Amino acid sequence: MSDGNFNRSLLPSDQYLSGLRAGEARMRQRALKAFRKWVTEKEPDISPQQLQAEEQIFHKLL
């Protein structure tokens, strides 16, 4: 890290790396929650099956 750039592969595989992974997982959860809210506000009559299919597509994009 002598150039000042952050490189997560240089982190030890302990609490720092696990904390990074936990933060990424939490942000994915928040993104899915926001997506679900956005879709239901945009299309209030969307079926639960259609909503689940859209969520799966969005999750793959994350």
HELIX and SHEET records of a PDB file:
HELIX    1   1 ARG A    8  LEU A   10  5                                   3    
HELIX    2   2 GLN A   15  LYS A   42  1                                  28    
HELIX    3   3 PRO A   48  LEU A   61  1                                  14    
END                                                                             
